[in-house]
Amino acid sequence: GIPCQVKRGVTGGNDAGMFQRGAAGARTVVLSVPCRYIHSGSGVAKLNDIQAQYSLADAFLKQY
């Protein structure tokens, strides 16, 4: 399987909710790479997490 984490906290955000609730609505999914210092000039992520994210996105898109 592809290693992944499920976000449990309510902190942070993105624009997915706006698309989901706006006008006629649209199905949305958010896939993110675990990253430290994401809003700084030097975010840090593990290469394995980035590769797993690519595999997850690829598998998801092949399903739909």
PDB file of N, CA, C and O in Angstrom:
ATOM      1  N   GLY A   1       0.802  -1.184   0.000  1.00  0.00           N
ATOM      2  CA  GLY A   1       0.000   0.000   0.000  1.00  0.00           C
ATOM      3  C   GLY A   1       0.853   1.259   0.000  1.00  0.00           C
ATOM      4  O   GLY A   1       2.066   1.215   0.204  1.00  0.00           O
ATOM      5  N   ILE A   2       0.211   2.339  -0.225  1.00  0.00           N
ATOM      6  CA  ILE A   2       0.864   3.649  -0.240  1.00  0.00           C
ATOM      7  C   ILE A   2       0.759   4.248   1.152  1.00  0.00           C
ATOM      8  O   ILE A   2      -0.348   4.407   1.668  1.00  0.00           O
ATOM      9  N   PRO A   3       1.895   4.586   1.776  1.00  0.00           N
ATOM     10  CA  PRO A   3       1.817   5.182   3.110  1.00  0.00           C
ATOM     11  C   PRO A   3       1.149   6.554   3.050  1.00  0.00           C
ATOM     12  O   PRO A   3       1.438   7.358   2.165  1.00  0.00           O
ATOM     13  N   CYS A   4       0.257   6.808   3.997  1.00  0.00           N
ATOM     14  CA  CYS A   4      -0.407   8.108   4.041  1.00  0.00           C
ATOM     15  C   CYS A   4      -0.815   8.426   5.475  1.00  0.00           C
ATOM     16  O   CYS A   4      -0.822   7.556   6.346  1.00  0.00           O
ATOM     17  N   GLN A   5      -1.151   9.677   5.695  1.00  0.00           N
ATOM     18  CA  GLN A   5      -1.624  10.149   6.990  1.00  0.00           C
ATOM     19  C   GLN A   5      -2.965  10.840   6.766  1.00  0.00           C
ATOM     20  O   GLN A   5      -3.173  11.484   5.737  1.00  0.00           O
ATOM     21  N   VAL A   6      -3.861  10.706   7.719  1.00  0.00           N
ATOM     22  CA  VAL A   6      -5.142  11.404   7.652  1.00  0.00           C
ATOM     23  C   VAL A   6      -5.063  12.617   8.564  1.00  0.00           C
ATOM     24  O   VAL A   6      -4.719  12.498   9.740  1.00  0.00           O
ATOM     25  N   LYS A   7      -5.382  13.782   8.020  1.00  0.00           N
ATOM     26  CA  LYS A   7      -5.348  15.005   8.817  1.00  0.00           C
ATOM     27  C   LYS A   7      -6.464  14.969   9.847  1.00  0.00           C
ATOM     28  O   LYS A   7      -7.623  14.743   9.497  1.00  0.00           O
ATOM     29  N   ARG A   8      -6.136  15.186  11.090  1.00  0.00           N
ATOM     30  CA  ARG A   8      -7.130  15.137  12.153  1.00  0.00           C
ATOM     31  C   ARG A   8      -7.436  16.518  12.727  1.00  0.00           C
ATOM     32  O   ARG A   8      -8.513  16.736  13.282  1.00  0.00           O
ATOM     33  N   GLY A   9      -6.512  17.432  12.596  1.00  0.00           N
ATOM     34  CA  GLY A   9      -6.715  18.756  13.167  1.00  0.00           C
ATOM     35  C   GLY A   9      -7.518  19.658  12.247  1.00  0.00           C
ATOM     36  O   GLY A   9      -7.746  19.328  11.083  1.00  0.00           O
ATOM     37  N   VAL A  10      -7.937  20.777  12.764  1.00  0.00           N
ATOM     38  CA  VAL A  10      -8.719  21.735  11.994  1.00  0.00           C
ATOM     39  C   VAL A  10      -7.855  22.922  11.589  1.00  0.00           C
ATOM     40  O   VAL A  10      -8.347  23.849  10.946  1.00  0.00           O
ATOM     41  N   THR A  11      -6.596  22.909  11.949  1.00  0.00           N
ATOM     42  CA  THR A  11      -5.721  24.033  11.621  1.00  0.00           C
ATOM     43  C   THR A  11      -5.356  24.005  10.144  1.00  0.00           C
ATOM     44  O   THR A  11      -5.408  22.960   9.496  1.00  0.00           O
ATOM     45  N   GLY A  12      -4.995  25.146   9.637  1.00  0.00           N
ATOM     46  CA  GLY A  12      -4.616  25.243   8.235  1.00  0.00           C
ATOM     47  C   GLY A  12      -5.849  25.279   7.352  1.00  0.00           C
ATOM     48  O   GLY A  12      -6.978  25.199   7.836  1.00  0.00           O
ATOM     49  N   GLY A  13      -5.628  25.397   6.077  1.00  0.00           N
ATOM     50  CA  GLY A  13      -6.763  25.429   5.171  1.00  0.00           C
ATOM     51  C   GLY A  13      -6.327  25.563   3.729  1.00  0.00           C
ATOM     52  O   GLY A  13      -5.144  25.724   3.429  1.00  0.00           O
ATOM     53  N   ASN A  14      -7.296  25.494   2.851  1.00  0.00           N
ATOM     54  CA  ASN A  14      -7.069  25.646   1.420  1.00  0.00           C
ATOM     55  C   ASN A  14      -8.387  26.104   0.792  1.00  0.00           C
ATOM     56  O   ASN A  14      -9.340  26.412   1.508  1.00  0.00           O
ATOM     57  N   ASP A  15      -8.442  26.149  -0.524  1.00  0.00           N
ATOM     58  CA  ASP A  15      -9.637  26.654  -1.208  1.00  0.00           C
ATOM     59  C   ASP A  15     -10.642  25.568  -1.582  1.00  0.00           C
ATOM     60  O   ASP A  15     -11.640  25.866  -2.238  1.00  0.00           O
ATOM     61  N   ALA A  16     -10.409  24.323  -1.184  1.00  0.00           N
ATOM     62  CA  ALA A  16     -11.302  23.228  -1.581  1.00  0.00           C
ATOM     63  C   ALA A  16     -12.730  23.459  -1.093  1.00  0.00           C
ATOM     64  O   ALA A  16     -13.684  23.203  -1.828  1.00  0.00           O
ATOM     65  N   GLY A  17     -12.884  23.934   0.126  1.00  0.00           N
ATOM     66  CA  GLY A  17     -14.218  24.164   0.675  1.00  0.00           C
ATOM     67  C   GLY A  17     -15.014  25.176  -0.125  1.00  0.00           C
ATOM     68  O   GLY A  17     -16.228  25.037  -0.275  1.00  0.00           O
ATOM     69  N   MET A  18     -14.336  26.198  -0.643  1.00  0.00           N
ATOM     70  CA  MET A  18     -15.000  27.216  -1.451  1.00  0.00           C
ATOM     71  C   MET A  18     -15.593  26.589  -2.719  1.00  0.00           C
ATOM     72  O   MET A  18     -16.717  26.911  -3.105  1.00  0.00           O
ATOM     73  N   PHE A  19     -14.848  25.708  -3.355  1.00  0.00           N
ATOM     74  CA  PHE A  19     -15.345  25.049  -4.567  1.00  0.00           C
ATOM     75  C   PHE A  19     -16.466  24.061  -4.243  1.00  0.00           C
ATOM     76  O   PHE A  19     -17.401  23.887  -5.024  1.00  0.00           O
ATOM     77  N   GLN A  20     -16.358  23.428  -3.096  1.00  0.00           N
ATOM     78  CA  GLN A  20     -17.356  22.436  -2.703  1.00  0.00           C
ATOM     79  C   GLN A  20     -18.697  23.085  -2.374  1.00  0.00           C
ATOM     80  O   GLN A  20     -19.748  22.537  -2.707  1.00  0.00           O
ATOM     81  N   ARG A  21     -18.668  24.240  -1.727  1.00  0.00           N
ATOM     82  CA  ARG A  21     -19.897  24.888  -1.279  1.00  0.00           C
ATOM     83  C   ARG A  21     -20.407  25.968  -2.224  1.00  0.00           C
ATOM     84  O   ARG A  21     -21.565  26.373  -2.120  1.00  0.00           O
ATOM     85  N   GLY A  22     -19.572  26.443  -3.144  1.00  0.00           N
ATOM     86  CA  GLY A  22     -19.960  27.543  -4.009  1.00  0.00           C
ATOM     87  C   GLY A  22     -20.856  27.126  -5.160  1.00  0.00           C
ATOM     88  O   GLY A  22     -20.785  25.990  -5.629  1.00  0.00           O
ATOM     89  N   ALA A  23     -21.698  28.042  -5.616  1.00  0.00           N
ATOM     90  CA  ALA A  23     -22.587  27.861  -6.783  1.00  0.00           C
ATOM     91  C   ALA A  23     -23.277  26.502  -6.739  1.00  0.00           C
ATOM     92  O   ALA A  23     -24.007  26.207  -5.793  1.00  0.00           O
ATOM     93  N   ALA A  24     -23.050  25.675  -7.759  1.00  0.00           N
ATOM     94  CA  ALA A  24     -23.684  24.351  -7.812  1.00  0.00           C
ATOM     95  C   ALA A  24     -22.900  23.323  -7.012  1.00  0.00           C
ATOM     96  O   ALA A  24     -23.356  22.193  -6.833  1.00  0.00           O
ATOM     97  N   GLY A  25     -21.736  23.704  -6.535  1.00  0.00           N
ATOM     98  CA  GLY A  25     -20.906  22.782  -5.772  1.00  0.00           C
ATOM     99  C   GLY A  25     -20.119  21.853  -6.683  1.00  0.00           C
ATOM    100  O   GLY A  25     -20.504  21.616  -7.828  1.00  0.00           O
ATOM    101  N   ALA A  26     -19.053  21.348  -6.182  1.00  0.00           N
ATOM    102  CA  ALA A  26     -18.204  20.421  -6.929  1.00  0.00           C
ATOM    103  C   ALA A  26     -17.540  19.486  -5.933  1.00  0.00           C
ATOM    104  O   ALA A  26     -17.180  19.894  -4.829  1.00  0.00           O
ATOM    105  N   ARG A  27     -17.384  18.265  -6.319  1.00  0.00           N
ATOM    106  CA  ARG A  27     -16.669  17.327  -5.451  1.00  0.00           C
ATOM    107  C   ARG A  27     -15.207  17.736  -5.391  1.00  0.00           C
ATOM    108  O   ARG A  27     -14.616  18.118  -6.401  1.00  0.00           O
ATOM    109  N   THR A  28     -14.642  17.654  -4.224  1.00  0.00           N
ATOM    110  CA  THR A  28     -13.243  18.034  -4.052  1.00  0.00           C
ATOM    111  C   THR A  28     -12.499  16.975  -3.257  1.00  0.00           C
ATOM    112  O   THR A  28     -13.092  16.213  -2.493  1.00  0.00           O
ATOM    113  N   VAL A  29     -11.214  16.947  -3.449  1.00  0.00           N
ATOM    114  CA  VAL A  29     -10.320  16.115  -2.647  1.00  0.00           C
ATOM    115  C   VAL A  29      -9.034  16.915  -2.474  1.00  0.00           C
ATOM    116  O   VAL A  29      -8.596  17.606  -3.393  1.00  0.00           O
ATOM    117  N   VAL A  30      -8.444  16.818  -1.312  1.00  0.00           N
ATOM    118  CA  VAL A  30      -7.204  17.533  -1.044  1.00  0.00           C
ATOM    119  C   VAL A  30      -6.129  16.507  -0.716  1.00  0.00           C
ATOM    120  O   VAL A  30      -6.287  15.702   0.202  1.00  0.00           O
ATOM    121  N   LEU A  31      -5.052  16.540  -1.460  1.00  0.00           N
ATOM    122  CA  LEU A  31      -3.896  15.694  -1.205  1.00  0.00           C
ATOM    123  C   LEU A  31      -2.724  16.617  -0.905  1.00  0.00           C
ATOM    124  O   LEU A  31      -2.409  17.502  -1.700  1.00  0.00           O
ATOM    125  N   SER A  32      -2.087  16.416   0.226  1.00  0.00           N
ATOM    126  CA  SER A  32      -0.995  17.296   0.636  1.00  0.00           C
ATOM    127  C   SER A  32       0.214  16.478   1.052  1.00  0.00           C
ATOM    128  O   SER A  32       0.088  15.348   1.522  1.00  0.00           O
ATOM    129  N   VAL A  33       1.371  17.061   0.874  1.00  0.00           N
ATOM    130  CA  VAL A  33       2.613  16.452   1.344  1.00  0.00           C
ATOM    131  C   VAL A  33       2.887  16.976   2.744  1.00  0.00           C
ATOM    132  O   VAL A  33       2.857  18.188   2.958  1.00  0.00           O
ATOM    133  N   PRO A  34       3.155  16.089   3.713  1.00  0.00           N
ATOM    134  CA  PRO A  34       3.539  16.580   5.043  1.00  0.00           C
ATOM    135  C   PRO A  34       4.794  17.445   4.910  1.00  0.00           C
ATOM    136  O   PRO A  34       5.797  17.011   4.345  1.00  0.00           O
ATOM    137  N   CYS A  35       4.730  18.648   5.425  1.00  0.00           N
ATOM    138  CA  CYS A  35       5.823  19.603   5.229  1.00  0.00           C
ATOM    139  C   CYS A  35       5.970  20.480   6.464  1.00  0.00           C
ATOM    140  O   CYS A  35       4.981  20.916   7.052  1.00  0.00           O
ATOM    141  N   ARG A  36       7.202  20.729   6.843  1.00  0.00           N
ATOM    142  CA  ARG A  36       7.477  21.666   7.938  1.00  0.00           C
ATOM    143  C   ARG A  36       7.800  23.034   7.351  1.00  0.00           C
ATOM    144  O   ARG A  36       8.372  23.138   6.266  1.00  0.00           O
ATOM    145  N   TYR A  37       7.436  24.053   8.063  1.00  0.00           N
ATOM    146  CA  TYR A  37       7.757  25.438   7.686  1.00  0.00           C
ATOM    147  C   TYR A  37       7.203  25.777   6.298  1.00  0.00           C
ATOM    148  O   TYR A  37       7.876  26.431   5.501  1.00  0.00           O
ATOM    149  N   ILE A  38       5.975  25.329   6.013  1.00  0.00           N
ATOM    150  CA  ILE A  38       5.414  25.434   4.666  1.00  0.00           C
ATOM    151  C   ILE A  38       5.239  26.882   4.197  1.00  0.00           C
ATOM    152  O   ILE A  38       5.311  27.146   2.997  1.00  0.00           O
ATOM    153  N   HIS A  39       5.015  27.809   5.103  1.00  0.00           N
ATOM    154  CA  HIS A  39       4.818  29.201   4.702  1.00  0.00           C
ATOM    155  C   HIS A  39       6.083  30.037   4.827  1.00  0.00           C
ATOM    156  O   HIS A  39       6.023  31.266   4.793  1.00  0.00           O
ATOM    157  N   SER A  40       7.211  29.386   4.968  1.00  0.00           N
ATOM    158  CA  SER A  40       8.478  30.113   5.041  1.00  0.00           C
ATOM    159  C   SER A  40       9.183  30.009   3.690  1.00  0.00           C
ATOM    160  O   SER A  40       8.664  29.404   2.752  1.00  0.00           O
ATOM    161  N   GLY A  41      10.336  30.589   3.606  1.00  0.00           N
ATOM    162  CA  GLY A  41      11.117  30.536   2.375  1.00  0.00           C
ATOM    163  C   GLY A  41      11.830  29.215   2.169  1.00  0.00           C
ATOM    164  O   GLY A  41      12.429  28.989   1.118  1.00  0.00           O
ATOM    165  N   SER A  42      11.772  28.340   3.159  1.00  0.00           N
ATOM    166  CA  SER A  42      12.492  27.063   3.037  1.00  0.00           C
ATOM    167  C   SER A  42      11.701  25.924   3.681  1.00  0.00           C
ATOM    168  O   SER A  42      12.088  25.409   4.730  1.00  0.00           O
ATOM    169  N   GLY A  43      10.601  25.538   3.054  1.00  0.00           N
ATOM    170  CA  GLY A  43       9.821  24.399   3.533  1.00  0.00           C
ATOM    171  C   GLY A  43      10.647  23.131   3.444  1.00  0.00           C
ATOM    172  O   GLY A  43      11.517  23.010   2.581  1.00  0.00           O
ATOM    173  N   VAL A  44      10.379  22.184   4.332  1.00  0.00           N
ATOM    174  CA  VAL A  44      11.142  20.938   4.381  1.00  0.00           C
ATOM    175  C   VAL A  44      10.174  19.761   4.322  1.00  0.00           C
ATOM    176  O   VAL A  44       9.208  19.703   5.083  1.00  0.00           O
ATOM    177  N   ALA A  45      10.439  18.827   3.415  1.00  0.00           N
ATOM    178  CA  ALA A  45       9.628  17.612   3.308  1.00  0.00           C
ATOM    179  C   ALA A  45      10.556  16.435   3.050  1.00  0.00           C
ATOM    180  O   ALA A  45      11.630  16.596   2.472  1.00  0.00           O
ATOM    181  N   LYS A  46      10.138  15.260   3.479  1.00  0.00           N
ATOM    182  CA  LYS A  46      10.914  14.051   3.210  1.00  0.00           C
ATOM    183  C   LYS A  46      10.680  13.617   1.767  1.00  0.00           C
ATOM    184  O   LYS A  46       9.554  13.661   1.270  1.00  0.00           O
ATOM    185  N   LEU A  47      11.743  13.200   1.106  1.00  0.00           N
ATOM    186  CA  LEU A  47      11.637  12.737  -0.271  1.00  0.00           C
ATOM    187  C   LEU A  47      10.674  11.551  -0.367  1.00  0.00           C
ATOM    188  O   LEU A  47       9.916  11.451  -1.332  1.00  0.00           O
ATOM    189  N   ASN A  48      10.696  10.662   0.614  1.00  0.00           N
ATOM    190  CA  ASN A  48       9.778   9.515   0.614  1.00  0.00           C
ATOM    191  C   ASN A  48       8.320   9.971   0.644  1.00  0.00           C
ATOM    192  O   ASN A  48       7.469   9.360  -0.003  1.00  0.00           O
ATOM    193  N   ASP A  49       8.023  11.043   1.392  1.00  0.00           N
ATOM    194  CA  ASP A  49       6.657  11.574   1.449  1.00  0.00           C
ATOM    195  C   ASP A  49       6.239  12.154   0.095  1.00  0.00           C
ATOM    196  O   ASP A  49       5.095  11.992  -0.329  1.00  0.00           O
ATOM    197  N   ILE A  50       7.159  12.818  -0.566  1.00  0.00           N
ATOM    198  CA  ILE A  50       6.867  13.394  -1.882  1.00  0.00           C
ATOM    199  C   ILE A  50       6.610  12.286  -2.897  1.00  0.00           C
ATOM    200  O   ILE A  50       5.683  12.378  -3.702  1.00  0.00           O
ATOM    201  N   GLN A  51       7.430  11.240  -2.857  1.00  0.00           N
ATOM    202  CA  GLN A  51       7.242  10.116  -3.771  1.00  0.00           C
ATOM    203  C   GLN A  51       5.928   9.386  -3.491  1.00  0.00           C
ATOM    204  O   GLN A  51       5.235   8.976  -4.421  1.00  0.00           O
ATOM    205  N   ALA A  52       5.587   9.225  -2.210  1.00  0.00           N
ATOM    206  CA  ALA A  52       4.322   8.579  -1.850  1.00  0.00           C
ATOM    207  C   ALA A  52       3.143   9.428  -2.317  1.00  0.00           C
ATOM    208  O   ALA A  52       2.127   8.891  -2.760  1.00  0.00           O
ATOM    209  N   GLN A  53       3.274  10.744  -2.221  1.00  0.00           N
ATOM    210  CA  GLN A  53       2.214  11.654  -2.687  1.00  0.00           C
ATOM    211  C   GLN A  53       1.998  11.493  -4.184  1.00  0.00           C
ATOM    212  O   GLN A  53       0.860  11.464  -4.653  1.00  0.00           O
ATOM    213  N   TYR A  54       3.082  11.390  -4.926  1.00  0.00           N
ATOM    214  CA  TYR A  54       2.978  11.186  -6.373  1.00  0.00           C
ATOM    215  C   TYR A  54       2.254   9.871  -6.669  1.00  0.00           C
ATOM    216  O   TYR A  54       1.369   9.823  -7.524  1.00  0.00           O
ATOM    217  N   SER A  55       2.630   8.815  -5.964  1.00  0.00           N
ATOM    218  CA  SER A  55       1.990   7.507  -6.161  1.00  0.00           C
ATOM    219  C   SER A  55       0.509   7.553  -5.798  1.00  0.00           C
ATOM    220  O   SER A  55      -0.320   6.968  -6.495  1.00  0.00           O
ATOM    221  N   LEU A  56       0.175   8.243  -4.713  1.00  0.00           N
ATOM    222  CA  LEU A  56      -1.217   8.363  -4.284  1.00  0.00           C
ATOM    223  C   LEU A  56      -2.042   9.134  -5.314  1.00  0.00           C
ATOM    224  O   LEU A  56      -3.142   8.713  -5.672  1.00  0.00           O
ATOM    225  N   ALA A  57      -1.517  10.250  -5.785  1.00  0.00           N
ATOM    226  CA  ALA A  57      -2.228  11.047  -6.792  1.00  0.00           C
ATOM    227  C   ALA A  57      -2.402  10.245  -8.081  1.00  0.00           C
ATOM    228  O   ALA A  57      -3.469  10.284  -8.694  1.00  0.00           O
ATOM    229  N   ASP A  58      -1.373   9.527  -8.490  1.00  0.00           N
ATOM    230  CA  ASP A  58      -1.433   8.706  -9.697  1.00  0.00           C
ATOM    231  C   ASP A  58      -2.505   7.622  -9.563  1.00  0.00           C
ATOM    232  O   ASP A  58      -3.307   7.426 -10.476  1.00  0.00           O
ATOM    233  N   ALA A  59      -2.519   6.924  -8.433  1.00  0.00           N
ATOM    234  CA  ALA A  59      -3.509   5.868  -8.199  1.00  0.00           C
ATOM    235  C   ALA A  59      -4.924   6.448  -8.147  1.00  0.00           C
ATOM    236  O   ALA A  59      -5.859   5.859  -8.690  1.00  0.00           O
ATOM    237  N   PHE A  60      -5.077   7.597  -7.496  1.00  0.00           N
ATOM    238  CA  PHE A  60      -6.390   8.243  -7.401  1.00  0.00           C
ATOM    239  C   PHE A  60      -6.910   8.624  -8.784  1.00  0.00           C
ATOM    240  O   PHE A  60      -8.064   8.355  -9.117  1.00  0.00           O
ATOM    241  N   LEU A  61      -6.055   9.250  -9.584  1.00  0.00           N
ATOM    242  CA  LEU A  61      -6.482   9.704 -10.909  1.00  0.00           C
ATOM    243  C   LEU A  61      -6.816   8.538 -11.835  1.00  0.00           C
ATOM    244  O   LEU A  61      -7.675   8.669 -12.707  1.00  0.00           O
ATOM    245  N   LYS A  62      -6.157   7.421 -11.659  1.00  0.00           N
ATOM    246  CA  LYS A  62      -6.466   6.242 -12.474  1.00  0.00           C
ATOM    247  C   LYS A  62      -7.834   5.669 -12.120  1.00  0.00           C
ATOM    248  O   LYS A  62      -8.461   5.002 -12.944  1.00  0.00           O
ATOM    249  N   GLN A  63      -8.299   5.927 -10.895  1.00  0.00           N
ATOM    250  CA  GLN A  63      -9.622   5.461 -10.477  1.00  0.00           C
ATOM    251  C   GLN A  63     -10.740   6.327 -11.057  1.00  0.00           C
ATOM    252  O   GLN A  63     -11.856   5.849 -11.261  1.00  0.00           O
ATOM    253  N   TYR A  64     -10.444   7.593 -11.321  1.00  0.00           N
ATOM    254  CA  TYR A  64     -11.467   8.535 -11.780  1.00  0.00           C
ATOM    255  C   TYR A  64     -11.064   9.080 -13.101  1.00  0.00           C
ATOM    256  O   TYR A  64     -11.782   9.896 -13.678  1.00  0.00           O
TER     257      TYR A  64
END
